[in-house]
Amino acid sequence: MLTKLRLTNFKGFKDAELTLGEFTLLVGTNASGKSNIRDALRFLHGIGLGYSVADIIGEKYESGILQWSGIRGGTRELTFQGAATFTIEAFFALEIDDVEREVIYKIEINPGGQNNTSNTVKSPFVVAESLFLPKLNKTIFKIDNHLSVEFYDEDQASFLDFTKPVIANRIYAQSLQNLKLKSYLLSQSLETVVKHLKALNFLDLEPERIRQPSFPGQNVLGDRGENLSSVLFEICQDPQRKEALLEWVQELTPMDAKDFEFPSDFTGKVLLTLVEGSGQRISAYSASDGTLRFLAMLAALLGSEPAQFYFFEELDNGIHPTRLHLLLELIEQKVSEGKIQMVATTHSPQLLRLLSSKSLESASLTYRLPEHPDAKIQRILDIPDAKRLIEKGDLADLHESGWLENAMYFLDDEDASE
């Protein structure tokens, strides 16, 4: 899985590092950097999808249809305080040939844009890119200073030039994996990294998208909740999975749901319809936004083709506080199976109060100090005295009182006085 994310001069982060677990919860005030972490992960996702640097930052259209919306802020707001470049490092724990390896993928980008001095516009380009295996102490492919690409040759135990010159807008992790390279370690590492970047999924659920009917067989839930009906239709083909789905719906919503129906229209699309104990039928068209959000989360986690990685913004949005513990129970159950990894943001004290001790280990605070322009990330249990206070009370109390941010302010003052 993805174990760590390091950001240098990326948006509001001058130098920050996020440790990731099976389920990572991000807490912090508005404008503290949570959404910028999502943007960094989306940039990596664009690499996995095979898009160019310009497409990742901007937009990607295919046959006139928008396939990818760019990174918020465009080229002007991608770097910290106008820095020339930004760097993203992704740390993975990957199984390659039945051996678990730590692999670090690193990419440095010059976003281009308007040069105020010369009044010219430059296209974005890759400044440096590499793949490193710490245990072997080997960088198995690298681009440096925009001059050449080198890869590690296992037979000769040395670096060999692959091609010259580097093409500015090309991300080499996307193309090297398709070539017949002598280095098996290189090809397998690249293939696995790119596969994992492609598998990143960002759920920003929109009720109107969720409500739309879809064709049976469309079993991957879209980022905005598209294909919900067909994903649930597929789940319901298995009696045991259908029963589990119904149990979760009954627990998570006030509905007396007894069955699901999927009437089809003249095109063959099916539409989710919930059948209550009274016989009343409620289609996705008239179901509440909160119910649809619940159902989309259930579909993401219980479907036959879940993503390997989900990013949820405001996990608690639209969910009644009395049912948050059930949602957390489901999430923690699914990530513990080792097939799904999740990162989520929240402002909910109730959600923090319900975190298990294992999930608490991966909870992090994003924050900004007064008179400091850069955002920072801190694992909550690494804040001095936090663990003792959480054991004595709970994390929600620290969050509601502002103790987490205050602790970081006091630590900064102590560092400054030293």
KEVEXKE-495155 format. One record per residue (C-alpha): residue in three letters; residue number from 1; y negated, z negated, x negated. Coordinates in pm, whole numbers, plus 50000, padded with zeros to 5 digits. Layout:
<rs>
{"ALA"; NUM; {Y; Z; X}}
...
</rs>
This chain:
<rs>
{"MET"; 1; {50000; 50000; 50000}}
{"LEU"; 2; {49633; 50003; 49908}}
{"THR"; 3; {49576; 49677; 49718}}
{"LYS"; 4; {49217; 49695; 49598}}
{"LEU"; 5; {48899; 49896; 49638}}
{"ARG"; 6; {48628; 49892; 49371}}
{"LEU"; 7; {48284; 50039; 49442}}
{"THR"; 8; {48015; 50114; 49183}}
{"ASN"; 9; {47671; 50231; 49297}}
{"PHE"; 10; {47815; 50332; 49634}}
{"LYS"; 11; {47561; 50298; 49913}}
{"GLY"; 12; {47461; 49929; 49930}}
{"PHE"; 13; {47713; 49816; 49667}}
{"LYS"; 14; {47605; 49808; 49304}}
{"ASP"; 15; {47934; 49662; 49183}}
{"ALA"; 16; {48183; 49518; 49431}}
{"GLU"; 17; {48557; 49476; 49470}}
{"LEU"; 18; {48764; 49424; 49783}}
{"THR"; 19; {49117; 49283; 49765}}
{"LEU"; 20; {49341; 49419; 50042}}
{"GLY"; 21; {49650; 49269; 50201}}
{"GLU"; 22; {49876; 49375; 50485}}
{"PHE"; 23; {49599; 49274; 50727}}
{"THR"; 24; {49247; 49242; 50585}}
{"LEU"; 25; {48969; 49100; 50800}}
{"LEU"; 26; {48606; 49158; 50701}}
{"VAL"; 27; {48340; 48917; 50824}}
{"GLY"; 28; {47968; 48917; 50762}}
{"THR"; 29; {47631; 48960; 50926}}
{"ASN"; 30; {47497; 49295; 51041}}
{"ALA"; 31; {47387; 49522; 50753}}
{"SER"; 32; {47599; 49325; 50505}}
{"GLY"; 33; {47813; 49624; 50404}}
{"LYS"; 34; {48120; 49626; 50630}}
{"SER"; 35; {48060; 49980; 50755}}
{"ASN"; 36; {47992; 50099; 50399}}
{"ILE"; 37; {48345; 49991; 50307}}
{"ARG"; 38; {48465; 50211; 50590}}
{"ASP"; 39; {48258; 50499; 50449}}
{"ALA"; 40; {48419; 50457; 50106}}
{"LEU"; 41; {48766; 50467; 50261}}
{"ARG"; 42; {48666; 50773; 50466}}
{"PHE"; 43; {48555; 50947; 50145}}
{"LEU"; 44; {48904; 50886; 50003}}
{"HIS"; 45; {49054; 51009; 50330}}
{"GLY"; 46; {48859; 51334; 50296}}
{"ILE"; 47; {49017; 51380; 49952}}
{"GLY"; 48; {49359; 51331; 50108}}
{"LEU"; 49; {49281; 51594; 50371}}
{"GLY"; 50; {49199; 51846; 50098}}
{"TYR"; 51; {48827; 51881; 50171}}
{"SER"; 52; {48570; 51970; 49906}}
{"VAL"; 53; {48307; 51720; 49793}}
{"ALA"; 54; {48042; 51900; 49997}}
{"ASP"; 55; {48259; 51898; 50311}}
{"ILE"; 56; {48339; 51527; 50275}}
{"ILE"; 57; {47972; 51434; 50244}}
{"GLY"; 58; {47861; 51682; 50508}}
{"GLU"; 59; {48077; 51828; 50783}}
{"LYS"; 60; {48389; 52043; 50807}}
{"TYR"; 61; {48427; 52313; 51070}}
{"GLU"; 62; {48734; 52527; 51130}}
{"SER"; 63; {48712; 52822; 51372}}
{"GLY"; 64; {48383; 52684; 51495}}
{"ILE"; 65; {48532; 52344; 51582}}
{"LEU"; 66; {48416; 52027; 51409}}
{"GLN"; 67; {48713; 51880; 51220}}
{"TRP"; 68; {48530; 51622; 51011}}
{"SER"; 69; {48200; 51439; 51053}}
{"GLY"; 70; {48032; 51361; 50723}}
{"ILE"; 71; {47956; 51031; 50553}}
{"ARG"; 72; {47667; 50843; 50716}}
{"GLY"; 73; {47333; 50897; 50547}}
{"GLY"; 74; {47426; 51218; 50366}}
{"THR"; 75; {47344; 51278; 50000}}
{"ARG"; 76; {47019; 51078; 50003}}
{"GLU"; 77; {47183; 50745; 50090}}
{"LEU"; 78; {47518; 50772; 49912}}
{"THR"; 79; {47416; 50600; 49590}}
{"PHE"; 80; {47272; 50254; 49527}}
{"GLN"; 81; {46895; 50270; 49485}}
{"GLY"; 82; {46898; 50635; 49383}}
{"ALA"; 83; {47161; 50607; 49107}}
{"ALA"; 84; {47271; 50946; 48973}}
{"THR"; 85; {47639; 50893; 49059}}
{"PHE"; 86; {47875; 50664; 49248}}
{"THR"; 87; {48235; 50569; 49168}}
{"ILE"; 88; {48526; 50475; 49395}}
{"GLU"; 89; {48848; 50328; 49255}}
{"ALA"; 90; {49154; 50286; 49473}}
{"PHE"; 91; {49438; 50063; 49354}}
{"PHE"; 92; {49783; 50129; 49499}}
{"ALA"; 93; {50122; 49961; 49489}}
{"LEU"; 94; {50347; 50264; 49525}}
{"GLU"; 95; {50719; 50322; 49511}}
{"ILE"; 96; {50789; 50620; 49287}}
{"ASP"; 97; {51153; 50703; 49221}}
{"ASP"; 98; {51260; 50359; 49351}}
{"VAL"; 99; {51027; 50190; 49101}}
{"GLU"; 100; {50721; 50004; 49226}}
{"ARG"; 101; {50419; 50105; 49021}}
{"GLU"; 102; {50054; 50013; 49025}}
{"VAL"; 103; {49851; 50333; 49029}}
{"ILE"; 104; {49471; 50350; 49003}}
{"TYR"; 105; {49291; 50659; 49129}}
{"LYS"; 106; {48927; 50683; 49021}}
{"ILE"; 107; {48663; 50939; 49105}}
{"GLU"; 108; {48294; 50959; 49009}}
{"ILE"; 109; {48067; 51182; 49214}}
{"ASN"; 110; {47715; 51313; 49169}}
{"PRO"; 111; {47606; 51370; 49531}}
{"GLY"; 112; {47341; 51627; 49435}}
{"GLY"; 113; {47062; 51668; 49686}}
{"GLN"; 114; {46687; 51696; 49633}}
{"ASN"; 115; {46553; 51653; 49280}}
{"ASN"; 116; {46202; 51517; 49336}}
{"THR"; 117; {46096; 51591; 48977}}
{"SER"; 118; {46183; 51962; 48972}}
{"ASN"; 119; {46176; 52012; 49349}}
{"THR"; 120; {46520; 52175; 49339}}
{"VAL"; 121; {46835; 52109; 49536}}
{"LYS"; 122; {47170; 52058; 49362}}
{"SER"; 123; {47518; 52072; 49512}}
{"PRO"; 124; {47743; 51765; 49485}}
{"PHE"; 125; {48009; 51771; 49213}}
{"VAL"; 126; {48285; 51569; 49048}}
{"VAL"; 127; {48169; 51399; 48727}}
{"ALA"; 128; {48498; 51231; 48638}}
{"GLU"; 129; {48840; 51183; 48792}}
{"SER"; 130; {49154; 51011; 48669}}
{"LEU"; 131; {49490; 50858; 48756}}
{"PHE"; 132; {49598; 50552; 48557}}
{"LEU"; 133; {49923; 50353; 48541}}
{"PRO"; 134; {49836; 50004; 48407}}
{"LYS"; 135; {50189; 49884; 48328}}
{"LEU"; 136; {50255; 50190; 48113}}
{"ASN"; 137; {49894; 50184; 47989}}
{"LYS"; 138; {49879; 50558; 48054}}
{"THR"; 139; {49607; 50770; 48205}}
{"ILE"; 140; {49821; 51054; 48331}}
{"PHE"; 141; {49542; 51291; 48421}}
{"LYS"; 142; {49169; 51286; 48360}}
{"ILE"; 143; {48852; 51487; 48385}}
{"ASP"; 144; {48567; 51375; 48166}}
{"ASN"; 145; {48208; 51493; 48123}}
{"HIS"; 146; {48275; 51789; 48347}}
{"LEU"; 147; {48427; 51990; 48059}}
{"SER"; 148; {48804; 51996; 48087}}
{"VAL"; 149; {49111; 51866; 48262}}
{"GLU"; 150; {49384; 51693; 48063}}
{"PHE"; 151; {49723; 51565; 48174}}
{"TYR"; 152; {49983; 51350; 48008}}
{"ASP"; 153; {50286; 51540; 47879}}
{"GLU"; 154; {50589; 51311; 47872}}
{"ASP"; 155; {50782; 51520; 47620}}
{"GLN"; 156; {50504; 51519; 47361}}
{"ALA"; 157; {50356; 51183; 47467}}
{"SER"; 158; {50007; 51324; 47437}}
{"PHE"; 159; {49728; 51479; 47642}}
{"LEU"; 160; {49716; 51857; 47681}}
{"ASP"; 161; {49433; 52070; 47815}}
{"PHE"; 162; {49517; 52198; 48158}}
{"THR"; 163; {49227; 52430; 48225}}
{"LYS"; 164; {48867; 52500; 48126}}
{"PRO"; 165; {48608; 52482; 48258}}
{"VAL"; 166; {48619; 52230; 48541}}
{"ILE"; 167; {48507; 52371; 48875}}
{"ALA"; 168; {48219; 52154; 48997}}
{"ASN"; 169; {48311; 52115; 49363}}
{"ARG"; 170; {48686; 52079; 49306}}
{"ILE"; 171; {48873; 51751; 49340}}
{"TYR"; 172; {49165; 51795; 49103}}
{"ALA"; 173; {49399; 51544; 49264}}
{"GLN"; 174; {49421; 51791; 49553}}
{"SER"; 175; {49518; 52092; 49342}}
{"LEU"; 176; {49724; 51943; 49059}}
{"GLN"; 177; {49981; 51811; 49301}}
{"ASN"; 178; {50066; 52166; 49410}}
{"LEU"; 179; {50130; 52294; 49057}}
{"LYS"; 180; {50463; 52294; 48875}}
{"LEU"; 181; {50374; 52050; 48601}}
{"LYS"; 182; {50610; 51943; 48325}}
{"SER"; 183; {50515; 51581; 48380}}
{"TYR"; 184; {50735; 51449; 48662}}
{"LEU"; 185; {50548; 51120; 48654}}
{"LEU"; 186; {50215; 51300; 48703}}
{"SER"; 187; {50334; 51519; 48989}}
{"GLN"; 188; {50505; 51234; 49176}}
{"SER"; 189; {50215; 50993; 49127}}
{"LEU"; 190; {49961; 51247; 49248}}
{"GLU"; 191; {50173; 51352; 49542}}
{"THR"; 192; {50217; 50991; 49653}}
{"VAL"; 193; {49850; 50898; 49611}}
{"VAL"; 194; {49724; 51203; 49801}}
{"LYS"; 195; {49981; 51139; 50074}}
{"HIS"; 196; {49851; 50784; 50118}}
{"LEU"; 197; {49487; 50893; 50121}}
{"LYS"; 198; {49570; 51146; 50391}}
{"ALA"; 199; {49739; 50872; 50597}}
{"LEU"; 200; {49422; 50661; 50628}}
{"ASN"; 201; {49324; 50634; 50995}}
{"PHE"; 202; {48993; 50516; 51142}}
{"LEU"; 203; {49000; 50407; 51504}}
{"ASP"; 204; {48661; 50423; 51673}}
{"LEU"; 205; {48783; 50419; 52030}}
{"GLU"; 206; {48581; 50600; 52298}}
{"PRO"; 207; {48693; 50537; 52658}}
{"GLU"; 208; {48601; 50888; 52773}}
{"ARG"; 209; {48823; 51041; 52505}}
{"ILE"; 210; {49103; 50795; 52587}}
{"ARG"; 211; {49092; 50894; 52955}}
{"GLN"; 212; {49168; 51260; 52895}}
{"PRO"; 213; {49521; 51389; 52973}}
{"SER"; 214; {49728; 51532; 52687}}
{"PHE"; 215; {50039; 51741; 52629}}
{"PRO"; 216; {50378; 51571; 52581}}
{"GLY"; 217; {50466; 51586; 52212}}
{"GLN"; 218; {50114; 51501; 52095}}
{"ASN"; 219; {50240; 51170; 51959}}
{"VAL"; 220; {49965; 51083; 51711}}
{"LEU"; 221; {49676; 50882; 51851}}
{"GLY"; 222; {49341; 51040; 51761}}
{"ASP"; 223; {49062; 50848; 51586}}
{"ARG"; 224; {48874; 50812; 51915}}
{"GLY"; 225; {49183; 50747; 52125}}
{"GLU"; 226; {49276; 51107; 52201}}
{"ASN"; 227; {49637; 51170; 52314}}
{"LEU"; 228; {49680; 50819; 52457}}
{"SER"; 229; {49870; 50947; 52762}}
{"SER"; 230; {50121; 51149; 52560}}
{"VAL"; 231; {50171; 50872; 52302}}
{"LEU"; 232; {50251; 50621; 52579}}
{"PHE"; 233; {50467; 50884; 52753}}
{"GLU"; 234; {50675; 50913; 52434}}
{"ILE"; 235; {50709; 50533; 52406}}
{"CYS"; 236; {50829; 50513; 52766}}
{"GLN"; 237; {51118; 50752; 52702}}
{"ASP"; 238; {51293; 50459; 52529}}
{"PRO"; 239; {51373; 50182; 52785}}
{"GLN"; 240; {51348; 49902; 52527}}
{"ARG"; 241; {51016; 50019; 52386}}
{"LYS"; 242; {50884; 50072; 52740}}
{"GLU"; 243; {50982; 49716; 52834}}
{"ALA"; 244; {50806; 49582; 52524}}
{"LEU"; 245; {50496; 49786; 52608}}
{"LEU"; 246; {50489; 49653; 52964}}
{"GLU"; 247; {50525; 49296; 52840}}
{"TRP"; 248; {50227; 49338; 52609}}
{"VAL"; 249; {50017; 49496; 52886}}
{"GLN"; 250; {50101; 49207; 53119}}
{"GLU"; 251; {50010; 48955; 52850}}
{"LEU"; 252; {49694; 49122; 52724}}
{"THR"; 253; {49538; 49225; 53055}}
{"PRO"; 254; {49500; 49062; 53398}}
{"MET"; 255; {49684; 49357; 53554}}
{"ASP"; 256; {50018; 49302; 53727}}
{"ALA"; 257; {50157; 49616; 53563}}
{"LYS"; 258; {50517; 49688; 53663}}
{"ASP"; 259; {50558; 50048; 53558}}
{"PHE"; 260; {50398; 50357; 53404}}
{"GLU"; 261; {50387; 50701; 53557}}
{"PHE"; 262; {50275; 51024; 53394}}
{"PRO"; 263; {50192; 51290; 53657}}
{"SER"; 264; {50123; 51632; 53507}}
{"ASP"; 265; {49855; 51884; 53598}}
{"PHE"; 266; {49893; 52261; 53634}}
{"THR"; 267; {49856; 52308; 53255}}
{"GLY"; 268; {50139; 52064; 53175}}
{"LYS"; 269; {49920; 51780; 53050}}
{"VAL"; 270; {50021; 51429; 53153}}
{"LEU"; 271; {49789; 51149; 53264}}
{"LEU"; 272; {49866; 50781; 53218}}
{"THR"; 273; {49893; 50594; 53550}}
{"LEU"; 274; {49967; 50221; 53572}}
{"VAL"; 275; {50166; 50097; 53871}}
{"GLU"; 276; {50096; 49739; 53979}}
{"GLY"; 277; {50335; 49506; 54162}}
{"SER"; 278; {50153; 49575; 54489}}
{"GLY"; 279; {50224; 49944; 54451}}
{"GLN"; 280; {49865; 50030; 54367}}
{"ARG"; 281; {49831; 50310; 54111}}
{"ILE"; 282; {49549; 50309; 53858}}
{"SER"; 283; {49503; 50622; 53650}}
{"ALA"; 284; {49337; 50636; 53311}}
{"TYR"; 285; {49040; 50794; 53486}}
{"SER"; 286; {48961; 50471; 53674}}
{"ALA"; 287; {49101; 50205; 53439}}
{"SER"; 288; {48843; 49976; 53281}}
{"ASP"; 289; {48714; 50041; 52930}}
{"GLY"; 290; {48869; 49714; 52810}}
{"THR"; 291; {49212; 49803; 52950}}
{"LEU"; 292; {49199; 50146; 52787}}
{"ARG"; 293; {49102; 49991; 52454}}
{"PHE"; 294; {49398; 49753; 52479}}
{"LEU"; 295; {49633; 50040; 52560}}
{"ALA"; 296; {49505; 50249; 52270}}
{"MET"; 297; {49566; 49962; 52026}}
{"LEU"; 298; {49916; 49916; 52166}}
{"ALA"; 299; {49980; 50289; 52132}}
{"ALA"; 300; {49863; 50285; 51770}}
{"LEU"; 301; {50089; 49996; 51679}}
{"LEU"; 302; {50396; 50066; 51896}}
{"GLY"; 303; {50408; 50447; 51886}}
{"SER"; 304; {50685; 50632; 51702}}
{"GLU"; 305; {50438; 50791; 51459}}
{"PRO"; 306; {50193; 50514; 51363}}
{"ALA"; 307; {49953; 50571; 51076}}
{"GLN"; 308; {50027; 50392; 50751}}
{"PHE"; 309; {49674; 50253; 50742}}
{"TYR"; 310; {49431; 50168; 51022}}
{"PHE"; 311; {49065; 50070; 51000}}
{"PHE"; 312; {48933; 49903; 51318}}
{"GLU"; 313; {48562; 49837; 51364}}
{"GLU"; 314; {48492; 49525; 51573}}
{"LEU"; 315; {48855; 49445; 51649}}
{"ASP"; 316; {48757; 49195; 51919}}
{"ASN"; 317; {48527; 49435; 52107}}
{"GLY"; 318; {48597; 49423; 52481}}
{"ILE"; 319; {48882; 49174; 52448}}
{"HIS"; 320; {48872; 48847; 52639}}
{"PRO"; 321; {48874; 48547; 52401}}
{"THR"; 322; {49176; 48393; 52576}}
{"ARG"; 323; {49384; 48698; 52483}}
{"LEU"; 324; {49276; 48742; 52123}}
{"HIS"; 325; {49570; 48534; 51999}}
{"LEU"; 326; {49811; 48782; 52157}}
{"LEU"; 327; {49643; 49078; 51988}}
{"LEU"; 328; {49654; 48897; 51654}}
{"GLU"; 329; {50019; 48810; 51711}}
{"LEU"; 330; {50100; 49177; 51766}}
{"ILE"; 331; {49900; 49292; 51462}}
{"GLU"; 332; {50051; 49031; 51230}}
{"GLN"; 333; {50399; 49111; 51360}}
{"LYS"; 334; {50361; 49486; 51298}}
{"VAL"; 335; {50201; 49464; 50951}}
{"SER"; 336; {50470; 49217; 50841}}
{"GLU"; 337; {50728; 49493; 50890}}
{"GLY"; 338; {50574; 49670; 50591}}
{"LYS"; 339; {50506; 50007; 50757}}
{"ILE"; 340; {50146; 49955; 50866}}
{"GLN"; 341; {49844; 49823; 50679}}
{"MET"; 342; {49524; 49731; 50862}}
{"VAL"; 343; {49162; 49653; 50780}}
{"ALA"; 344; {48934; 49531; 51058}}
{"THR"; 345; {48582; 49397; 51099}}
{"THR"; 346; {48478; 49119; 51334}}
{"HIS"; 347; {48191; 48893; 51437}}
{"SER"; 348; {48415; 48676; 51656}}
{"PRO"; 349; {48450; 48306; 51564}}
{"GLN"; 350; {48742; 48286; 51808}}
{"LEU"; 351; {48931; 48554; 51618}}
{"LEU"; 352; {48874; 48371; 51290}}
{"ARG"; 353; {48997; 48048; 51448}}
{"LEU"; 354; {49327; 48217; 51530}}
{"LEU"; 355; {49401; 48372; 51190}}
{"SER"; 356; {49735; 48278; 51038}}
{"SER"; 357; {49739; 48129; 50688}}
{"LYS"; 358; {49881; 48454; 50553}}
{"SER"; 359; {49608; 48668; 50710}}
{"LEU"; 360; {49346; 48423; 50589}}
{"GLU"; 361; {49449; 48500; 50231}}
{"SER"; 362; {49313; 48853; 50269}}
{"ALA"; 363; {48998; 48773; 50468}}
{"SER"; 364; {48675; 48862; 50286}}
{"LEU"; 365; {48306; 48803; 50333}}
{"THR"; 366; {48049; 49080; 50292}}
{"TYR"; 367; {47698; 48947; 50231}}
{"ARG"; 368; {47356; 49007; 50079}}
{"LEU"; 369; {47153; 48745; 49897}}
{"PRO"; 370; {46778; 48700; 49960}}
{"GLU"; 371; {46568; 48915; 49730}}
{"HIS"; 372; {46881; 49095; 49607}}
{"PRO"; 373; {46914; 49459; 49717}}
{"ASP"; 374; {47289; 49490; 49662}}
{"ALA"; 375; {47566; 49388; 49900}}
{"LYS"; 376; {47857; 49184; 49769}}
{"ILE"; 377; {48218; 49112; 49867}}
{"GLN"; 378; {48391; 48778; 49822}}
{"ARG"; 379; {48743; 48674; 49919}}
{"ILE"; 380; {48683; 48375; 50146}}
{"LEU"; 381; {48945; 48148; 49991}}
{"ASP"; 382; {48783; 48209; 49649}}
{"ILE"; 383; {48455; 48054; 49766}}
{"PRO"; 384; {48439; 47706; 49609}}
{"ASP"; 385; {48544; 47433; 49854}}
{"ALA"; 386; {48618; 47686; 50133}}
{"LYS"; 387; {48993; 47625; 50134}}
{"ARG"; 388; {48951; 47248; 50166}}
{"LEU"; 389; {48697; 47279; 50448}}
{"ILE"; 390; {48912; 47531; 50635}}
{"GLU"; 391; {49211; 47299; 50614}}
{"LYS"; 392; {48994; 47014; 50739}}
{"GLY"; 393; {48834; 47215; 51019}}
{"ASP"; 394; {48867; 47592; 51061}}
{"LEU"; 395; {48713; 47917; 50942}}
{"ALA"; 396; {48531; 47970; 51272}}
{"ASP"; 397; {48321; 47657; 51217}}
{"LEU"; 398; {48216; 47779; 50871}}
{"HIS"; 399; {48132; 48121; 51012}}
{"GLU"; 400; {47931; 47991; 51308}}
{"SER"; 401; {47732; 47746; 51097}}
{"GLY"; 402; {47645; 48009; 50836}}
{"TRP"; 403; {47818; 47801; 50568}}
{"LEU"; 404; {47990; 48104; 50410}}
{"GLU"; 405; {47664; 48285; 50334}}
{"ASN"; 406; {47488; 47960; 50239}}
{"ALA"; 407; {47763; 47879; 49988}}
{"MET"; 408; {47708; 48215; 49819}}
{"TYR"; 409; {47330; 48156; 49811}}
{"PHE"; 410; {47377; 47816; 49643}}
{"LEU"; 411; {47622; 47962; 49389}}
{"ASP"; 412; {47371; 48232; 49305}}
{"ASP"; 413; {47099; 47970; 49256}}
{"GLU"; 414; {47328; 47772; 49025}}
{"ASP"; 415; {47408; 48086; 48822}}
{"ALA"; 416; {47037; 48169; 48796}}
{"SER"; 417; {46948; 47818; 48677}}
{"GLU"; 418; {47212; 47831; 48406}}
</rs>
